[in-house]
Amino acid sequence: MSSRFPELVQALPDKERRDLYRRIMKSLSLDFDRSQRIYPAEVQRTQRAELIRRDMSRMPFLMRFRVWLRRLLTGKKPEDCFIDARLAALRRKLQSAGLHSTGTHSDAIDPQIAERVFELYRAAYPVIPLLGHLWEKKESLRLIIHRLLEVKIPDAKHSPEDLLPQSDMADIFIRTQSKEDIRRELLSRLDEYLKNISDEVYAQIETGVVPLYYMRDMGLFDYQRFFQQFGYRPGLAPPGDKPNMRRASVQAALPYLEELYYAIYSTLKVPRKFFVHRELLADFADRNKETSEHTSPDQEREAVVAHLEEHLRDVHDAVLRFNHRTPLVELIRFHRNDPYYRVMAYAPQLNLREFYNNSMRIEILSRLDERFPEIREGVIDRLIAEIFSGDLGHFDFLPESIPSTLRSQGLPPIKHVAALNVLHQYVKYAFKRDLQEFLRVLSRMMPARQKGIANAIVAHSSGLQDVEEKAESLDQGFSPDADSGKVFHRVRYAADSDPVQHRSYRNLVTQTDREIGALIDAGLGHIDGIRSALQEIAAAVPDALRERYSLYDPTSPHQNALEWKLAEESESLQKVHTLITQKMAMEEGM
């Protein structure tokens, strides 16, 4: 899995990039605003009144008496007296829990709650760097989980070649000249691979990831600011003995207590017997290990992982103890002066299948984009070997490149010389060796009703030879002995040191570009014309033509010798067309 994920994402089309990135962030709950984790659940006035009426009807005798007595003494409404009684009950519960809230809801919060939070802080302190590393740097978590999936998923795929061999990519590209067709086939195979990963595999992996999610906010909680409300500044040093703290302002401290409630609520979702994949912890250990002369890197990593596992269990145990002895919800309700105050807390959701599906899609498609030039070069080399049965020759004088001194000045080379060279070499050697005689014989054998096709074959064959001659002439025109060649070389060398000559050089290059472009267009037109004629013949081969050809080629091992030859030569012409156009596309950087 590449660590250059942002670069890979940027390589994709805008809409696809945004959609995949959004899905990945959502599947790992990385799009979740921390401010939205917890918020008051407002109870509608009618609903609240109904809840009060219901609870009042269920009051035990002692509370009913207290409500009656308070109403008698204060003249308040029964509902208000009931609320006061509920708040008094909350106060008594807090007092019995050792949170000495002796004042009213408007008073400051006593420091006993901060002392208990300090015990949580002491337990959480060793894992704060781990949890901060995972969630404050979202890319770290995404990368670590993807690596974990690659390790845990049986027979995991890692690259485009794992899904579609490069030779198959080349076959598709030769056949269609379309990168999009390779992409489509890759996605089809990727979807099949992802579909075959069972839900049980994801569930097993998720079991060792979810505890970190649920315990996340025990590490991300702002202990520093919370304790400052109680007059204590812990700093960055490891926590020592329990400090002396003072009462805190309700307005200042209560939002932190509600955040702490969310952290406690989430951590309580972790079962007593839990585990975290050691690979997740080992990644953090590798990034934060300290070298030692006495231990090997593996031993150091193992020691760090073991300590992290122990500290995570300590955090979980501390939360269980805190929750057992600390009525945090009642404390919040009491100081909110509302026994019906509700807080909605949302635990993070993890969807590993959705994450892996989209992460692999980005990885595979981006790797295809990175490797496509290599795939194209492989196709070009393969086609050259097939068509020319060896190395491809070159023009004698027409330059395919320019000196670096000209390039550094922004001067262009002549375009598509390599593509024209392929066309020239094909006609000069492969066409004359393998196809020209067959076309001549075929045009003579064809019946009168197909003379139009025969004439087209002859015209296109002659046109190819004309292109060859013109390309040869163009090449010779760049010879140092030719007048045009002398002019070109003089201007090119002068342009190297004299900017005044740049315009003349560009004019010569532009003129040559036009000539080369016209020759390539003409050559491709003739190649396509011959191929179309062969395909038209193959679509309905007359019996007379088939018989004549069998007499011409009696040693052919193929039962339908003419049909086989037509298909072979048509395919060969398509490969030549592909080779020329891909040479041009590679030069253009397409």
KETORKE-55198 format. One line per 10 residues: for each residue y, x, z of C-alpha. Coordinates in Angstrom, 1 decimal, always signed. Each point is the difference from the previous one (the first is absolute). Last residue first. Example, Ala and Ser with C-alpha at 12.3 -4.5 7.8 and 13.67 -1.06 7.14 Angstrom:
-1.1,+13.7,+7.1 ~ -3.4,-1.4,+0.7
//
This chain:
+11.2,-1.1,-23.7 ~ +1.3,+3.6,+0.4 ~ +1.3,+0.1,-3.5 ~ -2.2,+2.9,-0.8 ~ -3.0,-1.8,+1.5 ~ +0.8,-3.1,-2.1 ~ +0.1,+2.0,-3.2 ~ -3.3,+1.7,+0.6 ~ -1.3,-3.4,+1.0 ~ +1.1,-1.5,-3.3
-1.7,+2.8,-2.0 ~ -3.3,-0.1,+2.0 ~ -0.2,-3.8,-0.1 ~ +0.5,-0.1,-3.7 ~ -2.7,+2.6,-0.5 ~ -2.3,-1.9,+2.3 ~ +0.5,-3.2,-2.0 ~ -0.8,+1.9,-3.1 ~ -3.3,+1.1,+1.5 ~ -0.8,-3.5,+1.1
+0.5,-1.3,-3.6 ~ -2.1,+2.9,-1.3 ~ -2.9,-0.8,+2.3 ~ +0.2,-3.8,-0.7 ~ +0.1,+0.5,-3.8 ~ -2.9,+2.4,+0.2 ~ -2.1,-2.3,+2.1 ~ +0.7,-2.9,-2.4 ~ -0.9,+2.1,-3.0 ~ -3.2,+1.4,+1.5
-1.4,-3.4,+1.1 ~ -3.4,+1.3,+1.0 ~ +1.4,+3.3,+1.3 ~ -1.9,+3.3,-0.5 ~ +2.1,+0.7,-3.2 ~ -2.1,+1.9,-2.6 ~ +0.6,-2.4,-2.8 ~ +3.8,+0.5,+0.0 ~ +1.2,-0.9,-3.6 ~ -2.9,-2.4,-0.5
+0.7,-1.7,+3.3 ~ +3.7,-0.2,-1.1 ~ -0.9,-1.9,-3.1 ~ -2.1,-2.5,+1.9 ~ +2.7,-0.6,+2.6 ~ +2.6,-0.5,-2.7 ~ -2.2,-2.5,-1.8 ~ -0.8,-1.9,+3.2 ~ +3.7,-0.5,+0.6 ~ +1.2,+1.3,+3.5
+2.0,-2.7,+1.8 ~ +1.8,+1.1,+3.1 ~ -0.8,+3.7,-0.8 ~ +2.2,-0.1,-3.1 ~ +2.9,-1.3,+2.0 ~ -0.6,+2.6,+2.7 ~ +0.0,+2.7,-2.6 ~ +3.3,-1.2,-1.5 ~ +1.6,-0.3,+3.5 ~ -1.0,+3.6,+0.8
+1.4,+1.2,-3.3 ~ +3.3,-1.7,+0.6 ~ +0.1,+1.2,+3.6 ~ -0.4,+3.6,-1.1 ~ +2.6,-0.6,-2.7 ~ +2.5,-1.4,+2.4 ~ -0.7,+2.7,+2.5 ~ +0.8,+2.6,-2.7 ~ +3.2,-1.8,-1.0 ~ +1.3,-0.3,+3.5
-0.9,+3.6,+0.7 ~ +1.8,+1.2,-3.2 ~ +3.1,-2.1,+0.8 ~ +0.1,+1.3,+3.6 ~ -0.3,+3.6,-1.2 ~ +2.9,-0.4,-2.4 ~ +2.2,-1.7,+2.5 ~ -0.7,+2.6,+2.7 ~ +0.8,+2.7,-2.6 ~ +3.5,-1.5,-0.5
+0.5,-0.3,+3.7 ~ -1.0,+3.6,+0.6 ~ +2.4,+1.3,-2.7 ~ +2.8,-2.1,+1.4 ~ -0.7,+1.2,+3.5 ~ +0.2,+3.6,-1.1 ~ +3.3,-0.6,-1.7 ~ +1.4,-1.6,+3.1 ~ -1.2,+2.8,+2.2 ~ +1.5,+2.7,-2.2
+3.4,-0.1,+1.9 ~ -2.0,+0.6,+3.2 ~ -0.6,+3.6,-1.2 ~ -2.7,+2.1,+1.8 ~ -3.3,-1.9,-0.7 ~ +1.7,-2.1,-2.7 ~ +0.2,+3.2,-2.2 ~ -3.7,+0.4,+0.2 ~ -0.6,-3.6,-1.0 ~ +2.6,+0.0,-2.8
-1.4,+3.2,-1.6 ~ -3.6,-1.4,+0.4 ~ +0.9,-3.2,-1.7 ~ +2.0,+1.5,-2.9 ~ -2.7,+2.6,-0.7 ~ -2.6,-2.8,+0.0 ~ +1.9,-2.0,-2.5 ~ +0.3,+3.0,-2.3 ~ -3.7,+0.7,+0.4 ~ -1.1,+3.5,+1.0
+0.2,-0.7,+3.8 ~ -2.4,-2.9,-0.7 ~ +1.4,-3.3,+1.3 ~ -0.2,-1.6,-3.5 ~ -3.7,+1.0,-0.1 ~ -0.6,-2.5,+2.8 ~ +1.8,-2.8,-1.9 ~ -1.9,+0.8,-3.1 ~ -3.3,-0.3,+1.8 ~ +1.1,-3.3,+1.6
+1.0,-1.2,-3.5 ~ -3.4,+1.0,-1.4 ~ -1.9,-1.7,+2.8 ~ +2.1,-3.1,-0.3 ~ -0.9,-0.1,-3.8 ~ -3.7,+0.4,+0.9 ~ +0.3,-3.0,+2.3 ~ +1.7,-2.0,-2.7 ~ -2.7,+0.8,-2.5 ~ -2.6,-1.4,+2.4
+2.2,-3.0,+0.7 ~ +0.3,-0.8,-3.7 ~ -3.7,+0.5,-0.7 ~ -1.0,-2.3,+2.9 ~ +2.6,-2.6,-1.0 ~ -1.4,+0.1,-3.6 ~ -3.5,-0.7,+1.4 ~ +1.2,-2.8,+2.1 ~ +1.7,-1.6,-3.0 ~ -3.1,+0.7,-2.1
-2.0,-2.3,+2.3 ~ -0.8,-2.7,-2.6 ~ -1.0,+2.8,-2.5 ~ -2.8,+1.2,+2.1 ~ +0.4,+3.2,+2.2 ~ -2.0,+3.0,-1.1 ~ +3.0,+2.1,-1.2 ~ +2.0,-0.6,+3.2 ~ -3.0,+1.0,+2.1 ~ -0.6,+3.2,-1.8
+3.7,+1.1,+0.4 ~ +0.0,-1.1,+3.6 ~ -3.2,+1.9,+0.8 ~ +1.4,+3.1,-1.7 ~ +3.2,-0.1,+2.1 ~ -1.7,-0.7,+3.3 ~ -1.7,+3.1,+1.5 ~ +1.4,+3.2,-1.4 ~ +3.2,-1.1,-1.5 ~ +0.9,-2.1,+3.0
-1.2,+2.6,+2.5 ~ +1.8,+3.0,-1.6 ~ +3.4,-0.5,-1.5 ~ +0.4,-3.6,+0.9 ~ -0.9,+0.6,+3.7 ~ +2.0,+3.3,+0.2 ~ +3.2,-1.7,-1.3 ~ -0.4,-3.0,+2.3 ~ -0.6,+2.2,+3.0 ~ +2.9,+2.2,-1.0
+2.2,-3.0,-0.3 ~ -0.8,-0.9,+3.6 ~ +0.6,+3.6,+1.2 ~ +3.4,+0.1,-1.8 ~ +0.9,-3.3,+1.7 ~ +3.7,+0.9,+0.7 ~ +1.8,+3.2,-0.8 ~ +1.1,+1.6,+3.2 ~ +3.2,-1.2,+1.8 ~ +2.9,+2.0,+1.2
+0.9,-0.6,+3.7 ~ +1.3,+3.6,+0.7 ~ -3.2,+0.8,+2.0 ~ -2.0,-1.1,-3.1 ~ +1.7,+2.5,-2.2 ~ -0.7,+2.9,+2.5 ~ -3.5,-1.3,+0.5 ~ -0.8,+0.7,-3.7 ~ -0.9,-3.0,-2.1 ~ -3.3,-1.8,-0.5
-2.3,-1.4,-2.7 ~ +1.5,+2.3,-2.7 ~ -0.7,-0.6,-3.7 ~ -1.1,+3.4,-1.3 ~ -3.7,+0.3,-0.6 ~ -0.9,-3.5,+1.1 ~ -2.9,-0.1,+2.5 ~ -3.7,-0.3,+0.1 ~ -2.0,-2.3,+2.2 ~ -3.0,+1.6,+1.7
-3.5,-1.3,-0.6 ~ -1.9,-2.8,-1.7 ~ +3.3,-1.3,-1.4 ~ -0.4,-3.7,+0.8 ~ -2.3,+0.1,+3.0 ~ +1.6,+3.1,+1.6 ~ +3.5,-1.2,-0.6 ~ -0.9,-3.4,+1.4 ~ -1.4,+1.5,+3.2 ~ +3.1,+2.2,+0.5
+2.3,-3.0,-0.6 ~ -2.0,-2.2,+2.4 ~ +0.1,+2.8,+2.7 ~ +3.7,+0.3,-0.5 ~ +0.4,-3.7,+0.5 ~ -2.1,+0.0,+3.1 ~ +2.0,+2.9,+1.4 ~ +3.3,-1.9,-0.8 ~ -1.6,-3.0,+1.7 ~ -0.7,+1.8,+3.2
+3.1,-0.9,+2.0 ~ +0.1,-3.5,-1.4 ~ -3.7,-0.5,+0.8 ~ +0.6,+1.4,+3.5 ~ +2.7,-2.7,+0.4 ~ -2.3,-2.7,-1.1 ~ -2.8,+1.1,+2.4 ~ +2.2,+0.6,+3.1 ~ +2.1,-3.1,-0.5 ~ -3.1,-2.2,-0.4
-1.7,+1.8,+2.8 ~ +2.8,-0.9,+2.4 ~ +0.0,-3.6,-1.2 ~ -3.7,-0.6,+0.6 ~ -0.1,+2.2,+3.1 ~ +2.8,-2.0,+1.7 ~ -1.3,-3.4,-1.0 ~ -3.5,+1.0,+1.3 ~ +1.5,+1.6,+3.2 ~ +1.9,-3.1,+1.0
+1.6,+0.7,+3.4 ~ +2.1,-2.5,+1.9 ~ +2.4,+1.0,+2.7 ~ +0.1,-2.2,+3.1 ~ +2.8,-2.6,+0.0 ~ +1.6,-0.9,+3.3 ~ +1.7,-3.3,+0.5 ~ +1.9,-0.2,+3.3 ~ +0.3,-3.2,+1.9 ~ +2.5,-1.1,+2.6
-1.4,-3.1,+1.8 ~ +0.7,+1.3,+3.5 ~ +3.6,+0.6,-1.1 ~ +2.4,+2.0,+2.1 ~ -0.4,+2.9,-2.5 ~ -0.5,+2.2,+3.1 ~ -2.8,-2.2,+1.1 ~ -1.5,-0.3,-3.4 ~ -0.1,+3.8,-0.5 ~ -1.6,+0.6,+3.4
-2.5,-2.8,-0.6 ~ -1.0,+1.7,-3.3 ~ -0.4,+3.3,+1.7 ~ -2.3,-1.2,+2.8 ~ -0.9,+3.6,+1.0 ~ -3.3,+0.8,+1.9 ~ -2.6,-0.6,-2.7 ~ +2.2,+0.7,-2.9 ~ +1.0,+3.4,+1.4 ~ -3.6,+0.9,+0.7
-1.1,-1.0,-3.5 ~ +2.9,+1.9,-1.5 ~ -0.9,+3.1,+1.9 ~ -3.6,-0.2,-1.1 ~ +1.1,-0.3,-3.7 ~ +2.3,+3.0,+0.4 ~ -2.7,+2.1,+1.7 ~ -2.4,-0.9,-2.8 ~ +2.5,+1.3,-2.5 ~ +0.4,+3.1,+2.1
-3.7,+0.8,-0.1 ~ -0.2,-0.4,-3.7 ~ +3.0,+2.2,-0.5 ~ -1.5,+2.6,+2.2 ~ -3.2,+0.0,-2.0 ~ +1.9,+0.3,-3.2 ~ +2.0,+2.9,+1.3 ~ -3.1,+1.9,+1.1 ~ -1.8,-0.6,-3.3 ~ +3.0,+1.3,-1.9
+0.2,+3.1,+2.1 ~ -3.7,+0.6,-0.5 ~ +0.3,-0.5,-3.7 ~ +3.0,+2.4,-0.2 ~ -2.0,+2.6,+1.9 ~ +0.8,+0.8,+3.6 ~ +1.0,+3.1,+1.9 ~ +2.7,+1.4,-2.2 ~ +1.8,-3.3,-0.1 ~ +2.0,-1.8,-2.6
+1.6,-3.2,+1.1 ~ -1.0,-3.3,-1.7 ~ +2.5,-2.6,-0.9 ~ -0.8,-0.9,-3.6 ~ -3.7,+0.6,+0.5 ~ -0.1,-2.1,+3.2 ~ +1.7,-2.9,-1.8 ~ -2.7,+0.1,-2.7 ~ -2.7,+0.4,+2.7 ~ +1.2,-3.2,+1.7
-0.4,-2.2,-3.1 ~ -3.3,+1.8,-0.9 ~ -1.3,-0.7,+3.6 ~ -0.1,-3.7,-0.8 ~ +1.3,-1.8,+3.0 ~ -2.4,-1.6,+2.5 ~ +0.0,-3.0,+2.3 ~ -1.9,-1.2,+3.0 ~ +2.5,-2.0,+2.0 ~ +1.0,-2.0,-3.0
+3.5,+0.5,-1.5 ~ +1.8,-3.3,-0.1 ~ +1.6,+0.9,+3.3 ~ +2.0,+2.7,-1.8 ~ +1.8,-2.6,-2.1 ~ +1.2,-2.1,+3.0 ~ +1.0,+3.1,+2.0 ~ +2.1,+1.3,-2.9 ~ +1.5,-3.5,-0.6 ~ +0.8,-0.3,+3.7
+1.6,+3.4,-0.1 ~ +2.4,-1.4,-2.6 ~ +0.8,-2.9,+2.3 ~ +0.6,+2.5,+2.8 ~ +2.3,+1.9,-2.2 ~ +2.0,-3.1,-0.8 ~ +0.2,-0.7,+3.8 ~ +1.5,+3.3,+1.0 ~ +3.6,-0.2,-1.1 ~ +0.7,-3.7,+0.7
-1.9,+0.1,+3.3 ~ +2.0,+3.0,+1.1 ~ -2.2,+2.6,+1.8 ~ -0.9,+0.7,+3.6 ~ -0.4,+3.6,+1.0 ~ -2.6,+2.7,-0.7 ~ -1.6,+2.8,+2.0 ~ -2.5,+2.0,-2.0 ~ -3.8,-0.3,-0.2 ~ -1.3,+3.5,-0.1
-0.2,+1.9,-3.3 ~ +0.6,-1.2,-3.5 ~ -0.4,+2.6,-2.7 ~ +3.4,+1.4,-1.0 ~ +2.0,-1.8,-2.7 ~ +2.7,-1.5,+2.2 ~ -1.0,-2.5,+2.8 ~ +3.6,-1.3,+0.6 ~ -0.1,-2.4,+2.9 ~ +2.7,-2.5,+1.1
-2.0,-3.2,-0.5 ~ +1.5,-0.7,-3.4 ~ -0.7,+3.6,-0.9 ~ -3.6,-0.7,+0.5 ~ +0.0,-2.4,-3.0 ~ +2.0,+2.3,-2.1 ~ -2.5,+2.8,+0.3 ~ -3.1,-2.2,-0.1 ~ +0.8,-1.2,-3.5 ~ -3.3,-1.5,-0.9
-1.6,+1.8,-3.0 ~ -3.0,+1.4,+1.9 ~ -1.0,-3.3,+1.7 ~ +1.1,-1.6,-3.2 ~ -2.9,+1.4,-2.0 ~ -2.7,-1.0,+2.4 ~ -1.1,-3.0,-2.2 ~ +0.3,+2.1,-3.2 ~ -1.8,+3.0,+1.5 ~ -2.8,-2.4,+1.2
-0.2,-1.4,-3.6 ~ -1.2,+3.2,-1.6 ~ -3.6,+0.4,+1.3 ~ -1.0,-3.6,-0.4 ~ +1.7,+0.0,-3.5 ~ -2.6,+2.4,-1.3 ~ -2.9,-2.3,+1.0 ~ +1.8,-3.0,-1.3 ~ +0.7,+1.7,-3.4 ~ -3.7,+0.9,-0.4
-1.1,-3.5,+1.0 ~ +2.3,-1.6,-2.6 ~ -2.1,+1.7,-2.6 ~ +1.3,+2.5,-2.6 ~ -1.2,-1.4,-3.3 ~ +3.3,-1.6,-1.0 ~ +1.7,+3.4,+0.3 ~ -2.3,+1.6,-2.6 ~ +0.2,-3.0,-2.4 ~ +3.8,+0.0,+0.3
+0.1,+3.7,-0.6 ~ -2.2,-0.4,-3.1 ~ +2.3,-2.6,-1.5 ~ +3.1,+2.0,+1.0 ~ -1.3,+3.0,-1.8 ~ -0.8,-2.0,-3.1 ~ +3.6,-1.4,+0.0 ~ +1.5,+3.4,+0.5 ~ -2.0,+1.5,-2.8 ~ +1.1,-3.0,-2.2
+3.6,+0.6,+1.1 ~ -0.2,+3.6,-1.1 ~ -0.5,-1.3,-3.5 ~ -1.0,+2.0,-3.0 ~ -2.7,-2.7,-0.5 ~ -3.2,+1.7,-1.0 ~ +1.0,+3.6,+0.8 ~ +1.5,-1.2,+3.3 ~ -3.2,-1.9,+1.0 ~ -2.2,+3.0,-0.9
+2.3,+2.4,+1.9 ~ -0.2,-2.2,+3.1 ~ -3.7,+0.0,-0.3 ~ -0.1,+3.8,-0.2 ~ +2.3,+0.0,+3.1 ~ -2.7,-1.8,+2.0 ~ +1.1,-3.5,+1.3 ~ -0.2,-0.9,+3.6 ~ -0.4,+3.4,+1.7 ~ +2.1,+1.5,-2.8
+3.0,-2.2,+1.1 ~ -0.1,+1.7,+3.4 ~ -1.3,-0.5,+3.6 ~ -2.9,-2.4,+0.0 ~ -1.8,-0.7,+3.2 ~ -3.8,+0.3,+0.0 ~ -0.2,-1.8,+3.4 ~ +3.4,-0.9,+1.5 ~ +0.6,+2.0,+3.2 ~ +1.5,+3.2,-1.4
+2.1,-1.6,-2.7 ~ +1.0,-2.6,+2.5 ~ +1.2,+2.6,+2.5 ~ +2.0,+1.8,-2.7 ~ +1.7,-3.3,-0.8 ~ +0.7,-0.6,+3.7 ~ +1.6,+3.4,+0.4 ~ +2.2,-0.3,-3.1 ~ +1.3,-3.4,+1.0 ~ +0.6,+1.1,+3.6
+1.9,+3.1,-1.1 ~ +2.0,-1.8,-2.6 ~ +1.3,-2.3,+2.7 ~ +1.6,+2.8,+1.9 ~ +1.2,-1.8,+3.2 ~ -3.3,-1.7,+0.2 ~ -2.7,+2.7,+0.0 ~ +2.0,+2.9,+1.4 ~ +1.4,-2.2,+2.8 ~ -3.5,-1.1,+1.0
-1.2,+3.6,+0.2 ~ +3.2,+1.4,+1.7 ~ -0.1,-2.9,+2.6 ~ -3.6,+0.7,+0.8 ~ +0.5,+2.4,+2.9 ~ +2.8,-2.2,+1.5 ~ -1.9,-3.2,+0.1 ~ -1.7,+0.4,+3.4 ~ +3.2,+1.2,+1.7 ~ +2.0,-2.7,-1.8
-2.4,-2.7,+1.2 ~ +0.5,+1.3,+3.6 ~ +3.7,+0.0,-0.5 ~ -0.3,-3.6,-1.0 ~ -1.2,-0.7,+3.5 ~ +3.1,+1.8,+1.5 ~ +2.2,-2.0,-2.4 ~ -1.4,-3.2,+1.3 ~ +0.7,+1.0,+3.6 ~ +3.6,+0.8,-0.9
+1.3,-3.5,+0.7 ~ +1.6,-1.9,-2.9 ~ +3.7,-0.8,+0.6 ~ +1.0,-3.5,+1.2 ~ +0.6,-2.9,-2.3 ~ -3.5,-1.4,+0.4 ~ +0.5,-0.4,+3.7 ~ -0.7,+2.6,+2.7 ~ -3.1,+1.0,+1.8 ~ -1.9,+1.4,-2.9
-2.2,+2.3,+2.0 ~ -2.4,+1.0,-2.8 ~ -3.0,+0.5,+2.4 ~ -2.3,-2.4,-1.8 ~ +0.5,-2.5,+2.9 ~ +3.8,+0.2,-0.6 ~ -0.5,-0.7,-3.7 ~ -2.1,-3.0,+0.8 ~ +2.6,-1.3,+2.5 ~ +2.8,+0.4,-2.5
-2.0,-1.8,-2.7 ~ -0.6,-2.9,+2.5 ~ +3.8,-0.1,+0.7 ~ +0.6,-0.2,-3.8 ~ -2.4,-2.9,-0.2 ~ +1.8,-1.7,+2.9 ~ +3.3,+0.5,-1.7 ~ -1.4,-1.5,-3.2 ~ -1.3,-3.0,+1.9 ~ +3.5,-0.5,+1.6
+1.5,+0.0,-3.5 ~ -2.5,-2.6,-1.2 ~ +0.6,-2.2,+3.1 ~ +3.8,+0.0,-0.7 ~ +2.1,+1.7,+2.6 ~ +1.4,-1.7,+3.1 ~ -0.3,+3.3,+1.9 ~ -1.6,-1.0,+3.3 ~ -2.0,-3.0,-1.1 ~ -1.0,+1.6,-3.3
-1.2,+3.0,+1.9 ~ -2.0,-2.1,+2.3 ~ -1.7,-1.9,-2.8 ~ -0.7,+3.2,-1.9 ~ -1.5,+1.6,+3.1 ~ -2.1,-3.1,+0.7 ~ -1.4,+0.0,-3.5 ~ -0.7,+3.7,+0.4 ~ -2.1,-0.7,+3.1 ~ -1.8,-3.0,-1.5
-1.2,+1.8,-3.1 ~ +2.0,-0.5,-3.2 ~ -1.9,-1.5,-2.9 ~ +2.6,-2.6,-1.0 ~ +2.6,+2.6,+0.2 ~ -1.9,+2.2,-2.4 ~ -0.1,-2.7,-2.7 ~ +3.6,-1.0,+0.5 ~ +1.0,+3.7,-0.3 ~ -2.0,+0.5,-3.1
+1.4,-3.2,-1.6 ~ +3.6,+1.2,+0.7 ~ -0.8,+3.3,-1.6 ~ -1.4,-1.7,-3.1 ~ +3.1,-2.2,-0.3 ~ +2.3,+3.0,+0.4 ~ -1.9,+2.1,-2.5 ~ -1.6,+3.1,+1.5 ~ +1.4,+3.3,-1.3 ~ -2.7,+2.6,-0.4
+1.8,+3.2,+1.2 ~ -0.6,+3.0,-2.1 ~ -2.6,+2.8,-0.3 ~ -1.1,+2.2,-2.9 ~ +3.0,-0.8,-2.1 ~ +2.2,+2.8,+1.3 ~ -2.7,+2.5,-0.9 ~ +0.3,-1.1,-3.6 ~ -3.4,-0.3,-1.6 ~ -0.3,+1.6,-3.4
-2.5,+2.5,+1.3 ~ -2.5,-2.7,+0.9 ~ -2.7,+2.0,-1.8 ~ -0.7,-2.7,-2.6 ~ +3.7,-0.8,-0.2 ~ +1.0,+3.6,-0.9 ~ -2.7,+0.2,-2.6 ~ +0.9,-3.4,-1.5 ~ +3.7,+0.9,-0.2 ~ -0.8,+3.4,-1.7
-2.3,-1.7,-2.5 ~ +2.7,-2.6,-1.0 ~ +2.9,+2.5,-0.1 ~ -2.0,+2.4,-2.2 ~ -1.3,-2.7,-2.3 ~ +3.5,-1.3,-0.6 ~ +1.5,+3.5,-0.5 ~ -2.6,+1.5,-2.2 ~ -2.1,+2.7,+1.7 ~ +1.0,+3.7,+0.3
+2.1,-0.8,+3.1 ~ -3.1,-0.9,+1.9 ~ -1.6,+3.3,-0.7 ~ +3.1,+1.8,+1.2 ~ +0.1,-2.0,+3.2 ~ -3.8,+0.7,+0.5 ~ +0.3,+3.8,-0.3 ~ -2.6,+0.5,+2.8 ~ -2.7,-0.7,-2.6 ~ -3.3,-1.4,+1.0
//
